[in-house]
Amino acid sequence: MAEPLILYRWWITDGVTGKRRLTRYRMTEADALARHPGAEPDLASREERHGTAYCEL
């Protein structure tokens, strides 16, 4: 069985204003840190997805 996909909305520092803000979309940790180094997860927004990977079909 595949591991669940864990997604969060992330706290990032806006490069233009310098203020902390929450991302609009949920992302995995790897995606969030690749796009926004130093991002911190918003634990209240945790979403766990279960399913079958396309390659397993």
Secondary structure, 3 states (H helix, E strand, C coil): CCCCEEEEEEEEECCCCCCEEECCCCECHHHHHHHCCCCEEEEEEEEEECCCCHHHC
